[in-house]
Amino acid sequence: MRLIWFRNDLRLADNPALRHACATCGDEEGGVTALFVISPAQWRAHKMAPIRQRFLLAQIDELGKGLAALGIRLHLLRVETFAEVPAEMAALATRLGVRQLYANQAIELDEQRRDRAVSQALQGLDIRNHWFNGCCVLPPGRVLTGSQEMFKVFTPYSRAWLKALEEEGFVIHRSPAPRGTPLPWTPLAETGLVEGVAREPEEAARWPVGEVEARRRLHDFLEQAVLDYGENRDFPAQAGTSTLSPYLAAGIISPRQCVAALQQRLGYRPQSRAQPGFVWLNEIIWREFYRHLLMLVPNLSMNLPFRDETRALPWGWDPEALSAWCEGRTGYPIVDAAMRCLNATGWMHNRLRMIVASFLTKDLHLHWRLGEDYFMSQLIDGDLAANNGGWQWAAGTGADAAPYFRVFNPTTQGQRFDPDGAFIRTWVSELADVPTAQLHRPHEWLQQHDRHDYPLPMVDHAAARIRAIEMFRELERK
């Protein structure tokens, strides 16, 4: 018997572990079966957002039905923490008569430790382990400098990544063929393994699960928006992005599928900004950059900065200031609209992520870890590599971080990227009737109209910016 262990790769198409297990397994070997491990306590310890948990569990139902149609049974194992997984999996493997394990590699430190422990436990039972790259276009460790080190700056990494892809190419694995009589599938809600599986209708409508939905979003984006992505991606009131991040984070669609679809749409693989489609491809390369970094630099999984010297920065931990930021009560309209959108939908536009991250770290001078944790606790697309990479970029502590003197002005960012206030008015109801000319600096107008339902700015941006720059200058002088 061959066991496929699903993790953040909840798909049938382009799943190397699934494809290899099925392609090399004859009926005489006992067939193929599958497993997903539900770890609620570990998910909570990793700050996994409830909306992301529900999204994953809904996708498990889709995956289970899809596998059952192929004649492959998906076993569900509830194991509270990673520490318990090796023994429980060894017991399950013994019960099922498993002789070989197939899985796609994890990149996070705790998950890698869990996988090594599982591998050792199963090898002790004479069960062979097979591990594959299922989360990146190019496997972590493939794109290195001439001295065989991980790139610390994105632009040369991007060039090297494109060159490596040209040299090696990549393969899209098709879904396996049916392996016999379709099997029944018991919906997860009926198993008693988890609570809170049900999704609100609005949530389910906004984020439907399934590979068909992920491919539909990819197709629609490539047909309607990719050519204008470079011009429209920064405007949160426009439908200028793919909204594929939850599907990539859960592995419902793979980055290889995205690159292949882009190439098919354009008729070529773009190599520079001069070519249409490159800006979106470059975002996929950013995703690869952060995932490769996370796997090759363990400190990033341990709440530590990439740039070790920035540990000495005097970040604050003010709980009242943090609460105001989390709840969208900063007095800066674009920041408050972004945070309220996150809290209501579980998602935030990428330009807004940069704005609110800069505000937390460079205006409030709070530790980037506070923002990183809060994002993970709310985001449906919560992904350690991308989230950590983005926060450290904004804070000036990471690889290829924004220069410390680059501090986003939340007012001018709002004026530039939400010029008519459509996004702000959607999420900050107190400002719905403020004239556009005053919307990004609404307080004088509000006071003239005896309105006190929107908070005053909690900090003076100009003064806060000076202090943020001085923090880094002091660090350089040490």
N, C-alpha and C positions, 0 to 999 in steps of 0.2 A: 504493500500500500504506500502511495505517495501522498504526503500532506502539504498543501499550499497554505501558508500562513499569511493572511491579508492583514495589512496595517494601514498606512496612509497611501494605499494604492487600490482603492475600492472600485475597480473596473475590470471588465473582461478584455477589452481591446488594448493592445500595446502594453500588456502586462508580461514582462519577461519570465517571471517565476511561474505564472500560470501556463504560459505557452510552452516552456521547456518541460514542465512536469507532464503535461498532456501529450506533447509530441514524442516523448521518449518512453512512454509507458504503455505496454501492451496489457491486454486483459488478463493474461496469465500472471501478471505481477500483482494482482489484487486491486487494480484500479487507482482512482484518484479521489481524494476527499479534501475538504478545505476547512479553515478555522479562522475565526475572528475572536480576539480576547477583549472583553469589556472590562475596563479597569477604572471604575468610578472614583475611588479614593486617589489614585494616581492622577487622573484627569484634574481633580480639584487641586491637588498639590501643584500641578503645572499651570494653574489658573485658566484652564480651558473654559471658555465662555459657555453658559448653558445653551445659547442658541447654536453654537458650533456642535455641542454634544447632540442636540436634537437633530441637527442636519446630518451628522455622521450616522446616527442610529436609523434615520429614515433611509439613508443610502444603503445601510446594511440590509434592510428589507428588499431594496431593489437588487442588490448584489445577490442575496440569497435566492430570490426568484429567478434571476438570470442563470445562476449556477444550476439550480434545480432543473431548469429547462434543458440544460446540457447533460443532465444525469449525474451531476456532482453535488453532493450534500455539503452544506455549510454548517459546521458545528459552531456553537456559541459557548464560550467559556467565560464565566465571570470570575475574575481574579482581582482583588481590590488593588494591590500594588505590584509593581514590577518584581519586587523581591520574591513574590510567591509564584511567579510565572514558570520558572524552570521546573519545579517539582510537579506543578499541575499539568504542564505540557508533557512531561515525561510519563505521568500516569495515563493521560489521554492517549499518547502514542502507543503505550503498551496495550491498552484496552482495544485500540483500533488495529493493532498489528502494523504500525507504520515502520517502514524500513528506510525511507528517505524524506527529508524536509526540503521544501523549496520556498524561498522568501526573497523579497527585494530589500536591499540594505536600508537601514535607518541612518540618519546623519546626526541626530542629537546625541549628546553624551550619555544621558541616562538610558536611552533606548539602545545605544551601542553596548553598554555594559550589560543590559538585560539580554541582548542577543548573544553576547559571548557566553553568558551563564547558561542560556538555553542550549547553545551549541555544545558546550561541555557536558551538560546533563544528557543530551541525546546521544552524543558520541559514546558516553559510558554505556548506553544500551545498544551500541553498534548500529546507530542510525546515522546515515550520511547526511551532511548538510550542504545545500547549494544556495549561494547568495548571488543576487543580480543587482544591476543598477536600474532601478525603476523610477527614480525621482528626478533625474537630470538628463539633459540631452547628452552631455559628455560626462563620464564618471568623475567624481571628485578625485583629484590627484593627477588627472590627465593634463590639465593646463597649468604648467609651472614655468617659472623663469628659467633662464639659461643656467642658473646655479641650483636648479631643482628645488626652488622654494615657491610658496604660494605668493601670488602677486598681492601687493599691498595697495595698489592704485588701479582703479577700474579701467581706464582707457587702454593701457597696454594689455591688460587682461582680455579686454574685448577683442582687440586685434589678434591676440594669440588664440582665443577661443574660435574666432571665425576661421583662422588658418587651419586649426586642428580639425574643425568640422569639414572644411574643404578636402583635407587629406584623408579623413577617415569615413566621412558620411555617417549615416545611422540607419537603423532598420526599424520599421514600424511592424510590431507583431500583431497579426490578426487574431481575432477571438478564436478560441479552439472550437473544433467541430463537436457536435453532440456525441456523447459517449454511451448512449443507450437510452433506456426508457426514462422519460421525464419523471422527476420526483416531486412529491408535495413539499410545500414550504409553509411553515407555521409563522405567521407574523410575529415580529418581536414583541409587540404589546401583549400577546397572548402567552408568552413564555414565562412571565414573572421574573425575568432576569434583571430588568431595569424599571425604574419609575420615571414618569415625566417624558414618555416617548412622544406623546401627542404634540403636534405643532399647531399654533394658531393659524386660522385660515389666511390671514394677511401675510404671515411669515412664510407659509407654504407657497402662497401665490408669488411672493417676491423672490423666493429661492427654491424653486422646484428641484428635486433631486433627479438623478439618472444620467446615464451617458448620452441618451438622446437629447436631453435638455442642454448638456454641456456642448455637444457638437452643434446644436442649433444656435446657441449663443456665439460660438466661434464662427460659424458660417455667416450669420447676420452681421457680425462685426466686420469680417473681411469683405463682405459685399457692400456694406453701407458706410463704414467709418474708417477703415484702416488707412486709406489714402490721405485723409485729412487729420489723422491722429496727431501728428506733430503740431498742428495748429489748434486743435480743439481739446486736447487731453487735459488741459489745465483749468477748464471752466466747469465747475461742479454742477451748474444748472443745465448743462448740455449732456446729451447721451453720446459722449465722445470716447468712452473707454469700453473695454470688452466685458467688464464685470465677470470675468472668468476666475478671479482669485479664489473664491470659495471652492470651486471645482478643482483647481490645481492643488490647493492646500490639502484637500481630502483625497486627491489622486483619482478623481472621477474622470478626468482627462489628463493626458500627459503633456509635458512641454515638447516632446518629440512630435506629437500629433499637431500641436500648434505651429511648430516650425514647418512641418510638412504641408499643412493646409495653407500657410502663408506663401510658401514657394509655389504651390499649385495655383493659387489665386493670381499671383503676379507673373508666373512663368519663369521666375528666376529667384535666387536667394540674394537679397540686397546685401551689399558689402560696405556701404558708406551712407552718410546722411544725404548725399546728393540723390540717392535712389529712393523712390516711394516705398514705404513699408519698413524702412530701416529703423525708424524711431521706435516702432513697436517691437521689432526684433531685438533692439538694444535693451528694452525693458525685460525681455526674457533672459538676455545675457546678464543683466543686473541680478535677476533672480538666481541664476547659476552661480554668479560671483559670491553672493551671500551664502548659498548652500555649500559651496566648496570651502569657503572660509570656516563655516561652522564645523564641518567635519574635520578640517585640518588644524584648527585652533581651538582646543578644548576649553580654554578660558572663557570663550564666548557663551558656553552653556553653563557657566558658573557665576553669573552676575558680575563678571569682571570686564573692564574696558579692553578693547584691542590695543590701544596705546597705553602701555603700563604707567607711564608718567602721569597720566590724567587721573589716577587714583587719588592724587593729592588735591584735586579741585574741591573747594569748599561748598559743595552742593547743600542746599537746604532740604528740610524734611517737614515743612510746615503743613500740618493736616488741614487747617482751615483753608489755606490757599489751594491745596490740592483738591479739596471738596468743591471749591468754587470753579476750578478748571474742569473737574469731572462732570459737574452738573450744568456747565454752560452758563456761568454767572460771573464772567470776567469783566463785563462791560465793553468788550470788543466784539462787535457783531459777527464778524466772520468766524472767530474762534468759538463763540457761543453757538452759532448755527451748526458748525461742524460737530461739536460735542453732543449737541442734542440729537442730531441726525444719527450719530454713532449709537447713542443710548436707545434710540427708538428702533433702529433697523439692523444693528449689528455690523454695519459697513460704513466705511468712510472713503471718499474720493482721495486719490493719492496726493494731489496738491494740498488738500486740507490736512492730511496727515503731517506734511512738512510744516505747515503753518502752525498747527497746534503744538507740535513737538518743539518747534523753535520758541514758541511762547512759554511753554512750561520750563524749558531749560535756560533760555536766554533772557526772558522777561521776569519770570518768577524765580529763576535760579534754583529750581527744585531738581533733585536727582533724576536723571533720565530713567533709572530703574523703576521709579514710581509710575512714569508714563508707560513704560514698556509693560509693566504688570497690568495696568488698567486696560490698556488696549487688548491684551490677551484675555482679560476677563469679560470683554464685550464683543470682540470681533468674531464674525462667522468664518472669516478667512484667517483666523489666528495661526500663524506659522512662525516658529521660533527664529528661523534663519532670517526671513524677510523683516520681521518685527524688530529683532535685535539690530539687524543691519541698518534699518531706517532710523531707529532711535539713536544709535551711536553716531550715525552720519549727522543727524541734526544737532546732537550735543557736542560734536567736535572731538569725540573720544575714539572713533572707529577707523576702519580702513577707508582711505579715500574720503575722509570726513570733510564736510564743508569747512572752509577756513574759519577760524574762530571769530574773525571780524565780520563774517557774513551773518547778520542777524535779521531775520525777516521782520519787516514792519507790518503788524497785523492790519493796520488801517489801509496802507497802500496796497497790500496784497488783496484785500477785499475790493478796493476800487478797481484794481486791474483785472481780477479774475471773476468778480461778480458785479460788473459795472452797473447793471440795472437793478441789482438787489433781489433778483428772482429767488436765488437760493436762500439768502438771509430771511426774506419774508416767509418762505415756506416753513422755516424752523424756529424763528424768533417771533412769536405772535405779537409781542409787545411793540414791535417795530413795523407792523404791517402797513400802517397808514403814514409812516414818516416819508416825506418827499425824498426822491432818489438823490437829490443834491446834498441832502443832509444825512442820508442813511448810514454812511460809514463813520460819521462823527455825529451821532444823533442827540447828544446830551443837551446841547444848547437849545435845540428845537423842542425837546421834551420839556425842559424847564420853562420855556416860554409858554407852553401849553399846559403848564401845571401838571405834568405827567411824571410820576415817580415809580412807575412799575418796571423800569429797566435799570439795572445797577450801574453806578458810576464806574469808570475804569479802575480796576483794582491796583494798577501800577501806572506810572508815567513811563511810556515806552522809551523816550529819549534817555532818561536817567538810567533805566534798567539796562539799556544797550551798553552804555558806557561802563557800567559795573560788570557786565558779562565779559566785555573785552578786557577789562582790567584783570579779571580772574585768570584769564589765559596768559596775559602778559606777566603777571606775578609768577605763574607756573614756569614760564620760560626763564625768568630771572633766577630761579632756584638752582 
